[in-house]
Amino acid sequence: MYRFEVDAELMAGVSALAREVRGSSFMVLLAAFTIAVNRMSGATDISTPTLTPGRGYGRFDEAVGLFFNFVPIRLDVTACAKYRDVLQLTRNTCLEAYVHDIPAIPGEAPEFMRPMAMDNEVPIIFQVFPFPFPVDGTRVGDLEYSEIRRRLGSQSRTSDIPDGVLWTLTVDTTGELIGNIAYKDGLVDRSSIAQWVRRFCAELKNLVTGPDDVVLLLRSASRNLVEQSEQR
C-alpha cells in the first residue's frame, strides 16, 4: 500500500474548477489521472474502470450489502489541445457513462473480464471517496469511537490487495486528499508507483492552475508505427 496526500489548497482549486465546468471533483481528478497515464505510456485511448455506488433507487439507501458497479470510462484524448479539453471530455464521458450504470456480472459477460486475466496486462481501478459521515467521538452505550482517517505511512503488507493496482483517493474532512494505492508487488514495483504519483500530482496542479494551457500529449511509438503501416 503506497500512500500520499494532496494539500487542502490544491484540493480547493480542484473543487473550484469542478464548479466552473459544472462537474465534480472526481472528474477533475480523473482528467489529471488520464493525462498522467498518457505521459507515462503514450496511450491516447485510455479506459479506466471506476466504481459507482449502485444505489440509484431510494429503496436501496438503507439496504446492507455491496451494490457498487464497475463503470469503465473510456477517453480518447487524441484531439485534446488544452488541459480544459481533457477535463471537458472527461465530464461529458462520465455523464454519458452514468446513464448506463448497470451491474457488471462477469459470469454473464465473460468477455468483459477476459483482458484483465491476461498475463501481460495489469488491471487498474480508480475510485474517489469522501468522508461524509465522520464517526469520531460517536458514543454507542459506554463505547466511544476514535476514527483514524489520515493514514499516510506506506505498508509492505495489507489485507486489501487487488490483482493489479487499485487507486483509492479519499477526500478528508480537513479538505486534504489522502491517496491509497494498493498493488501486487509481483506485478508492479514501488518505484513505478512513486513515479506515477509524482506525475499525477504534477498534472493535477497543472490542470487546476492552468486549465487553458496547452497540454502536450504523448503518442506511443507502437501506435505511430501502426498508423504509418496503415497509411502505406
VOBA-1610 file (N, C-alpha, C; in pm, whole numbers, padded with zeros to 5 digits, always signed):
BEGIN
Met+00085-00119+00000Met+00000+00000+00000Met+00088+00123+00000Tyr+00077+00204-00106Tyr+00154+00328-00115Tyr+00059+00442-00086Arg+00098+00532+00005Arg+00011+00641+00045Arg+00076+00776+00019Phe-00008+00875-00009Phe+00039+01011-00032Phe-00075+01107+00000Glu-00047+01237+00000Glu-00152+01336+00026Glu-00141+01453-00071Val-00255+01514-00095Val-00263+01637-00174Val-00318+01744-00079Asp-00251+01857-00069Asp-00287+01955+00033Asp-00423+02019+00005Ala-00478+02081+00110Ala-00612+02137+00103Ala-00621+02253+00004Glu-00512+02329-00012Glu-00514+02443-00104Glu-00536+02396-00248Leu-00463+02292-00288Leu-00479+02240-00424Leu-00618+02177-00440Met-00666+02109-00336Met-00798+02048-00344Met-00909+02153-00352Ala-00886+02269-00288Ala-00983+02379-00302Ala-00989+02424-00447Gly-00873+02426-00513Gly-00869+02459-00655Gly-00940+02355-00740Val-00927+02228-00701Val-00998+02120-00770Val-01150+02142-00761Ser-01198+02175-00642Ser-01342+02198-00622Ser-01389+02319-00701Ala-01310+02425-00702Ala-01348+02546-00776Ala-01356+02519-00925Leu-01258+02445-00979Leu-01258+02413-01121Leu-01376+02323-01156Ala-01409+02230-01068Ala-01523+02141-01090Ala-01652+02222-01099Arg-01668+02319-01010Arg-01789+02403-01014Arg-01793+02486-01143Glu-01677+02533-01186Glu-01670+02616-01307Glu-01719+02542-01430Val-01686+02413-01440Val-01726+02335-01557Val-01855+02257-01533Arg-01919+02283-01418Arg-02042+02213-01380Arg-02018+02063-01375Gly-01909+02028-01312Gly-01873+01887-01296Gly-01851+01854-01150Ser-01770+01754-01126Ser-01741+01710-00990Ser-01590+01701-00971Ser-01550+01696-00844Ser-01408+01681-00814Ser-01354+01551-00873Phe-01437+01447-00874Phe-01396+01320-00933Phe-01354+01339-01079Met-01429+01418-01153Met-01398+01439-01294Met-01265+01510-01313Val-01236+01607-01226Val-01108+01677-01233Val-00994+01581-01201Leu-01011+01500-01097Leu-00907+01405-01057Leu-00886+01299-01166Leu-00994+01252-01227Leu-00982+01151-01333Leu-00913+01210-01456Ala-00942+01337-01487Ala-00875+01402-01601Ala-00725+01408-01578Ala-00684+01446-01456Ala-00541+01451-01424Ala-00480+01312-01428Phe-00553+01213-01380Phe-00507+01074-01383Phe-00485+01028-01527Thr-00578+01063-01616Thr-00569+01023-01757Thr-00448+01087-01823Ile-00424+01215-01795Ile-00307+01283-01851Ile-00180+01217-01802Ala-00178+01180-01673Ala-00060+01114-01617Ala-00034+00980-01686Val-00141+00905-01713Val-00127+00777-01783Val-00070+00801-01922Asn-00120+00904-01989Asn-00068+00936-02122Asn+00081+00970-02117Arg+00120+01049-02019Arg+00260+01090-02005Arg+00352+00970-01986Met+00302+00869-01915Met+00387+00755-01882Met+00383+00644-01985Ser+00274+00638-02062Ser+00260+00526-02156Ser+00254+00568-02303Gly+00216+00692-02329Gly+00198+00736-02466Gly+00062+00699-02522Ala-00020+00628-02445Ala-00153+00587-02492Ala-00244+00708-02500Thr-00327+00715-02604Thr-00423+00824-02617Thr-00567+00776-02604Asp-00590+00648-02617Asp-00723+00589-02599Asp-00718+00510-02469Ile-00767+00570-02362Ile-00744+00519-02227Ile-00877+00484-02162Ser-00893+00360-02120Ser-01013+00316-02049Ser-00977+00291-01904Thr-01047+00358-01813Thr-01021+00344-01670Thr-01145+00291-01601Pro-01139+00170-01544Pro-01253+00121-01467Pro-01266+00201-01338Thr-01388+00242-01306Thr-01415+00306-01179Thr-01540+00243-01119Leu-01581+00292-01005Leu-01694+00233-00934Leu-01801+00337-00909Thr-01926+00295-00915Thr-02036+00380-00872Thr-02109+00309-00758Pro-02183+00383-00673Pro-02246+00321-00556Pro-02346+00212-00590Gly-02410+00222-00708Gly-02509+00120-00743Gly-02636+00129-00664Arg-02662+00246-00603Arg-02783+00264-00522Arg-02869+00376-00582Gly-02898+00363-00709Gly-02972+00467-00777Gly-03117+00479-00734Tyr-03171+00377-00672Tyr-03310+00379-00628Tyr-03317+00400-00477Gly-03411+00484-00434Gly-03423+00518-00293Gly-03443+00398-00203Arg-03505+00294-00254Arg-03532+00178-00168Arg-03406+00103-00128Phe-03294+00135-00194Phe-03168+00069-00159Phe-03084+00148-00059Asp-03128+00269-00024Asp-03046+00356+00060Asp-03008+00292+00193Glu-03101+00224+00254Glu-03076+00166+00387Glu-03044+00017+00380Ala-03033-00037+00260Ala-03005-00181+00246Ala-02858-00209+00278Val-02833-00324+00340Val-02698-00364+00376Val-02641-00451+00265Gly-02516-00424+00226Gly-02453-00507+00124Gly-02377-00423+00024Leu-02305-00490-00067Leu-02228-00423-00170Leu-02312-00410-00296Phe-02333-00288-00338Phe-02414-00263-00456Phe-02334-00198-00568Phe-02205-00175-00545Phe-02129-00096-00641Phe-02118-00167-00777Asn-02109-00085-00880Asn-02096-00134-01016Asn-01965-00085-01077Phe-01903-00168-01158Phe-01787-00127-01236Phe-01835-00049-01358Val-01779+00069-01377Val-01813+00151-01493Val-01683+00193-01561Pro-01653+00141-01679Pro-01532+00184-01750Pro-01552+00320-01814Ile-01459+00411-01790Ile-01463+00544-01852Ile-01357+00547-01961Arg-01401+00551-02087Arg-01309+00548-02200Arg-01288+00688-02255Leu-01164+00733-02254Leu-01131+00867-02301Leu-01027+00859-02412Asp-01063+00911-02528Asp-00968+00923-02639Asp-00927+01069-02646Val-00805+01097-02600Val-00759+01236-02586Val-00683+01286-02709Thr-00692+01213-02818Thr-00616+01248-02938Thr-00640+01392-02983Ala-00765+01437-02976Ala-00799+01570-03027Ala-00788+01680-02922Cys-00744+01647-02802Cys-00736+01747-02695Cys-00610+01832-02709Ala-00629+01964-02710Ala-00515+02055-02725Ala-00479+02124-02594Lys-00579+02140-02505Lys-00557+02208-02378Lys-00600+02118-02263Tyr-00553+02153-02145Tyr-00595+02078-02026Tyr-00747+02082-02012Arg-00806+02196-02041Arg-00951+02207-02029Arg-01023+02112-02124Asp-00963+02086-02240Asp-01024+01993-02336Asp-01033+01853-02275Val-00928+01811-02206Val-00928+01679-02142Val-01034+01676-02033Leu-01045+01784-01956Leu-01145+01790-01849Leu-01286+01787-01906Gln-01311+01864-02012Gln-01445+01866-02070Gln-01481+01730-02129Leu-01384+01664-02192Leu-01406+01529-02245Leu-01439+01433-02131Thr-01366+01445-02021Thr-01390+01358-01906Thr-01529+01380-01850Arg-01568+01507-01834Arg-01701+01539-01781Arg-01810+01479-01870Asn-01802+01504-01999Asn-01907+01456-02090Asn-01914+01304-02092Thr-01797+01239-02092Thr-01794+01094-02096Thr-01851+01034-01967Cys-01818+01094-01854Cys-01870+01045-01726Cys-02022+01055-01722Leu-02076+01169-01766Leu-02221+01187-01764Leu-02290+01085-01852Glu-02231+01056-01967Glu-02290+00956-02056Glu-02280+00817-01994Ala-02167+00789-01928Ala-02148+00657-01868Ala-02245+00634-01753Tyr-02272+00738-01675Tyr-02360+00721-01559Tyr-02502+00683-01600Val-02541+00723-01720Val-02674+00687-01769Val-02686+00537-01788His-02572+00471-01813His-02571+00327-01838His-02509+00252-01720Asp-02534+00301-01600Asp-02480+00238-01480Asp-02561+00113-01449Ile-02512+00000-01500Ile-02580-00128-01477Ile-02481-00224-01414Pro-02532-00322-01337Pro-02440-00416-01272Pro-02356-00491-01373Ala-02226-00502-01343Ala-02136-00581-01427Ala-02127-00721-01368Ile-02179-00819-01439Ile-02181-00956-01389Ile-02087-01039-01476Pro-01965-01066-01427Pro-01865-01137-01509Pro-01917-01269-01565Gly-01999-01341-01486Gly-02049-01469-01532Gly-02138-01458-01654Glu-02208-01345-01666Glu-02297-01323-01779Glu-02225-01259-01897Ala-02112-01194-01869Ala-02036-01127-01977Ala-01888-01154-01956Pro-01844-01279-01979Pro-01704-01315-01951Pro-01604-01235-02032Glu-01644-01187-02151Glu-01551-01110-02233Glu-01513-00978-02166Phe-01598-00931-02073Phe-01569-00806-02004Phe-01445-00818-01916Met-01427-00935-01854Met-01316-00954-01762Met-01196-01023-01825Arg-01211-01074-01947Arg-01105-01152-02009Arg-00973-01075-02023Pro-00976-00947-02066Pro-00848-00875-02077Pro-00773-00865-01945Met-00844-00860-01833Met-00780-00848-01703Met-00710-00977-01662Ala-00743-01088-01726Ala-00684-01216-01689Ala-00560-01248-01771Met-00523-01161-01864Met-00407-01185-01948Met-00279-01162-01869Asp-00179-01246-01896Asp-00054-01239-01820Asp+00021-01108-01839Asn+00004-01046-01955Asn+00080-00923-01984Asn-00002-00797-01957Glu-00114-00811-01887Glu-00198-00696-01856Glu-00210-00678-01705Val-00212-00555-01659Val-00231-00525-01517Val-00354-00435-01505Pro-00466-00485-01454Pro-00585-00401-01441Pro-00564-00291-01338Ile-00617-00175-01366Ile-00606-00058-01278Ile-00745-00002-01255Ile-00783+00015-01130Ile-00913+00071-01094Ile-00892+00203-01022Phe-00975+00302-01052Phe-00961+00437-00996Phe-01091+00476-00928Gln-01083+00511-00800Gln-01204+00549-00728Gln-01174+00663-00630Val-01277+00742-00602Val-01265+00855-00510Val-01377+00847-00409Phe-01343+00864-00281Phe-01441+00859-00173Phe-01433+00986-00089Pro-01548+01041-00047Pro-01546+01147+00054Pro-01560+01084+00193Phe-01545+01163+00296Phe-01578+01119+00431Phe-01704+01193+00474Pro-01822+01149+00428Pro-01943+01226+00455Pro-01994+01211+00598Phe-01961+01099+00663Phe-02018+01073+00795Phe-01908+01037+00895Pro-01827+01135+00937Pro-01724+01104+01037Pro-01786+01056+01166Val-01730+00951+01223Val-01787+00892+01345Val-01699+00916+01467Asp-01591+00995+01450Asp-01502+01022+01562Asp-01579+01089+01676Gly-01571+01031+01796Gly-01640+01085+01912Gly-01781+01033+01931Thr-01831+00956+01835Thr-01965+00899+01848Thr-01966+00795+01960Arg-02070+00797+02041Arg-02082+00702+02152Arg-02194+00603+02124Val-02168+00478+02155Val-02267+00370+02150Val-02260+00300+02285Gly-02357+00328+02369Gly-02351+00276+02506Gly-02235+00340+02581Asp-02149+00257+02636Asp-02033+00311+02707Asp-01907+00311+02621Leu-01922+00289+02490Leu-01808+00289+02399Leu-01806+00418+02317Glu-01685+00471+02292Glu-01669+00590+02210Glu-01573+00560+02095Tyr-01615+00595+01974Tyr-01533+00570+01857Tyr-01420+00672+01846Ser-01302+00624+01809Ser-01190+00710+01770Ser-01154+00673+01627Glu-01178+00764+01537Glu-01162+00735+01394Glu-01024+00779+01345Ile-00955+00688+01279Ile-00825+00719+01220Ile-00843+00728+01069Arg-00830+00849+01015Arg-00852+00869+00872Arg-00722+00900+00798Arg-00637+00982+00860Arg-00518+01031+00789Arg-00402+00933+00804Arg-00417+00818+00745Arg-00308+00720+00745Arg-00218+00751+00625Leu-00095+00791+00652Leu-00005+00833+00546Leu+00115+00743+00529Gly+00136+00652+00621Gly+00252+00563+00610Gly+00225+00450+00514Ser+00318+00428+00421Ser+00304+00317+00327Ser+00332+00186+00399Gln+00276+00077+00348Gln+00291-00055+00410Gln+00339-00156+00307Ser+00420-00250+00354Ser+00464-00357+00265Ser+00363-00470+00261Arg+00273-00475+00359Arg+00169-00577+00363Arg+00037-00513+00400Thr-00069-00556+00335Thr-00202-00508+00368Thr-00303-00613+00325Ser-00422-00608+00381Ser-00522-00710+00351Ser-00602-00679+00225Asp-00591-00556+00175Asp-00674-00514+00061Asp-00587-00499-00063Ile-00551-00609-00125Ile-00464-00607-00243Ile-00538-00667-00363Pro-00551-00593-00471Pro-00615-00648-00590Pro-00514-00723-00676Asp-00562-00787-00779Asp-00473-00850-00877Asp-00433-00745-00980Gly-00371-00640-00934Gly-00334-00530-01021Gly-00306-00408-00936Val-00371-00295-00970Val-00349-00170-00897Val-00485-00106-00868Leu-00505-00066-00744Leu-00629-00001-00703Leu-00597+00136-00644Trp-00636+00241-00717Trp-00621+00378-00668Trp-00747+00415-00590Thr-00731+00452-00463Thr-00842+00500-00383Thr-00804+00636-00327Leu-00872+00740-00371Leu-00847+00877-00326Leu-00960+00918-00233Thr-00925+00957-00113Thr-01025+00989-00011Thr-01016+01136+00026Val-01129+01205+00014Val-01136+01347+00049Val-01163+01356+00199Asp-01066+01408+00273Asp-01077+01416+00419Asp-01163+01536+00458Thr-01215+01534+00581Thr-01294+01646+00630Thr-01210+01773+00644Thr-01077+01760+00648Thr-00988+01877+00655Thr-00974+01945+00520Gly-01023+01881+00414Gly-01008+01935+00279Gly-00893+01873+00204Glu-00808+01797+00272Glu-00697+01730+00206Glu-00745+01604+00135Leu-00662+01558+00041Leu-00689+01432-00028Leu-00586+01330+00017Ile-00633+01216+00064Ile-00544+01109+00106Ile-00547+01001-00001Gly-00432+00973-00059Gly-00423+00872-00165Gly-00374+00739-00112Asn-00443+00633-00147Asn-00404+00496-00111Asn-00397+00414-00238Ile-00281+00361-00269Ile-00265+00279-00389Ile-00225+00139-00346Ala-00318+00047-00363Ala-00290-00094-00334Ala-00241-00162-00461Tyr-00136-00243-00449Tyr-00082-00307-00569Tyr-00012-00437-00534Lys-00006-00525-00629Lys+00066-00650-00614Lys+00212-00625-00651Asp+00302-00644-00554Asp+00442-00613-00582Asp+00506-00712-00679Gly+00439-00822-00707Gly+00489-00913-00809Gly+00459-00865-00950Leu+00368-00765-00961Leu+00328-00711-01090Leu+00382-00570-01113Val+00389-00492-01006Val+00432-00353-01015Val+00528-00326-00900Asp+00635-00251-00926Asp+00729-00221-00818Asp+00699-00083-00758Arg+00751-00061-00638Arg+00721+00060-00562Arg+00770+00186-00634Ser+00887+00178-00698Ser+00941+00296-00766Ser+00849+00342-00879Ser+00786+00247-00948Ser+00693+00282-01056Ser+00570+00353-01000Ile+00520+00302-00886Ile+00405+00365-00822Ile+00440+00507-00778Ala+00558+00523-00716Ala+00602+00655-00670Ala+00614+00752-00786Gln+00668+00706-00898Gln+00681+00791-01017Gln+00544+00831-01069Trp+00452+00737-01068Trp+00316+00761-01115Trp+00248+00867-01029Val+00265+00857-00897Val+00205+00953-00805Val+00262+01093-00829Arg+00392+01103-00847Arg+00454+01234-00874Arg+00397+01295-01001Arg+00381+01213-01103Arg+00327+01262-01230Arg+00182+01304-01212Phe+00104+01226-01142Phe-00036+01259-01117Phe-00048+01392-01045Cys+00028+01410-00938Cys+00022+01534-00859Cys+00065+01654-00942Ala+00167+01636-01027Ala+00214+01746-01112Ala+00107+01785-01214Glu+00043+01684-01275Glu-00059+01714-01376Glu-00185+01770-01313Leu-00216+01728-01190Leu-00332+01783-01120Leu-00310+01932-01094Lys-00190+01968-01053Lys-00158+02109-01029Lys-00163+02188-01160Asn-00108+02131-01267Asn-00112+02198-01397Asn-00255+02222-01443Leu-00340+02122-01424Leu-00479+02131-01467Leu-00553+02240-01389Val-00529+02246-01259Val-00601+02341-01173Val-00551+02484-01193Thr-00420+02500-01204Thr-00363+02635-01213Thr-00362+02690-01355Gly-00366+02602-01455Gly-00363+02649-01594Gly-00451+02566-01684Pro-00582+02563-01661Pro-00670+02478-01742Pro-00670+02512-01890Asp-00634+02637-01924Asp-00633+02677-02065Asp-00494+02673-02127Asp-00398+02617-02052Asp-00264+02598-02107Asp-00265+02482-02206Val-00171+02483-02298Val-00159+02374-02395Val-00107+02250-02324Val-00170+02137-02349Val-00125+02010-02293Val-00059+01930-02405Leu+00067+01901-02389Leu+00143+01828-02493Leu+00131+01679-02466Leu+00026+01620-02521Leu+00002+01477-02501Leu+00097+01394-02585Leu+00135+01279-02531Leu+00227+01189-02600Leu+00150+01086-02679Arg+00217+01028-02776Arg+00159+00919-02854Arg+00261+00807-02858Ser+00218+00687-02824Ser+00311+00574-02815Ser+00372+00544-02950Ala+00497+00499-02947Ala+00566+00466-03072Ala+00497+00353-03145Ser+00443+00256-03068Ser+00377+00142-03131Ser+00256+00186-03211Arg+00181+00283-03155Arg+00063+00331-03226Arg+00104+00406-03352Asn+00210+00487-03342Asn+00257+00559-03459Asn+00299+00464-03570Leu+00364+00353-03534Leu+00406+00255-03633Leu+00286+00192-03701Val+00182+00164-03622Val+00060+00107-03680Val-00001+00203-03779Glu-00009+00333-03740Glu-00070+00432-03830Glu+00013+00447-03958Gln+00147+00445-03946Gln+00231+00456-04064Gln+00209+00337-04158Ser+00193+00219-04098Ser+00169+00099-04179Ser+00036+00109-04253Glu-00067+00163-04182Glu-00197+00176-04245Glu-00194+00277-04360Gln-00115+00384-04341Gln-00105+00485-04445Gln-00039+00428-04571Arg+00059+00338-04551Arg+00124+00274-04667Arg+00024+00186-04742
//
